[in-house]
Amino acid sequence: MVQNQINKVFQSSIREPFLQGLKASIPIAIGYIPIAITFGLVAKSAGISDYITLLMSFLVFAGASQFVGVNLIALGTNPWEIVLTTFILNLRHSLMSASLSMRIDASLSKGWRYLLAFGITDETFSVASMQKAQLLSPWFIIALNMLAYSAWLFGTWAGIFLASGLPASLQASMGIALYAMFIGLLVPSLRNSRPILLVVLISMTISFSLSWLPFTQTISAGWKIIISTMIAALAAAIIYPQGLGGLRK
Amino acid sequence: MNKLILVVVAMALVTYIPRLIPLLLLGEHKLPPFLSTFLEFVPYAVLAALIFPGVLSSTGDMPSSAAGALACFILSWLRFNIMAVVLGGIGVALLASLLI
């Protein structure tokens, strides 16, 4: 009897969200593998030793900054500069972490929070945020993060040891995979919410301007995302102080 | 070599700490309404900034990237599921790069 009930609780509160998390993570995995393969190849061709490359994917788990890191290491840059650049590139994750904290149970233990924080990337955050449920199960998030992380590690390993078996044209075209996922996540919510449409238009305009204006081009990618996000979300919160009013999607 | 391990560990720390601090500190307190509204809008703003203009150089050349991005937009506007959007985007970008 008791065993039966425990089984039921397990089914509904752990197994289900965990499987949903894995399922939601498949597009991320598809997008991560070719990028991680490229990372492994780039690191190898830059003369970085295999275990340093693997260690980086294992410990840092942040795409853009790993490419930059490998590049700077290969150039023999001052270590402090490498660490500072990584910090600036990845600072945007603190905005995402703050936003995600609103979507998990307030009583969730510290241990869980340490664990979930490690897996916050642009992609896992986007997929988690666009879920319909207001409160996200930690099992959902951990499954989402774990599959993405595994794909990242697998891809890095494949890039180092197998070299690239994919035809170059297919590999290049797969570069669009994560953007395709972002578009697929964002567009449905644009259709029926004016506040979301506004925040998206402002953020896109700023991000586009920062990349094309001659005097802001040199700002790092991380800062461009932070600046665009802060201004757009601030403007939307001023214009629509009631927020999304419980409406998601 | 040992120095490189230290560099990677330092990179890991400065990446993990910004991911951790807000999740650790914000969870247990109620935020002022304005701040929580702001945070509610953050995901949409982040997605918009991630997509644009990065998507236009995602395949290495502008025409195939733009064709792929347009296909993704149309597929997701028509509410196709996310895997269809990803595979459709890759397919159209590949086709465009072979044709153009």
Interface residues (C-beta under 8 A of the other chain):
Chain A: I26 P27 I30 G31 I48 S49 I52 L55 M56 L59 V60 F61 A62 S65 G69 I73 P79 I82 V83 L84 T86 F87 N90 L91 R92 H93 S94 L95 M96 S97 A98 S99 L100 S101 M102 I104 A106 S107 L108 K110 R113 Y114 L116 A117 F118 I120 D122 F125 S126 S129 M130 S169 L170 A172 S173 M174 G175 I176 A177 Y179 A180 M181 F182 I183 G184 L185 L186 V187 P188 S189 R191 P195 I196 V199 V200 L201 I202 S203 M204 I206 S207 F208 S211 W212 K224 I225 S228 T229 A232 A233 L234 A236 A237 Y240 P241 Q242 G243 L244
Chain B: M1 K3 L4 I5 L6 V7 V8 V9 A10 M11 A12 V14 T15 Y16 P18 R19 L20 I21 P22 L23 L24 L26 G27 E28 L31 P33 F34 S36 T37 F38 L39 E40 F41 V42 P43 Y44 A45 V46 L47 A48 A49 L50 I51 F52 P53 G54 V55 S58 T59 G60 S64 S65 G68 A69 C72 F73 L75 S76 W77 R79 F80 I82 M83 V85 V86 G88 G89 I90 A93 L94 S97 L98
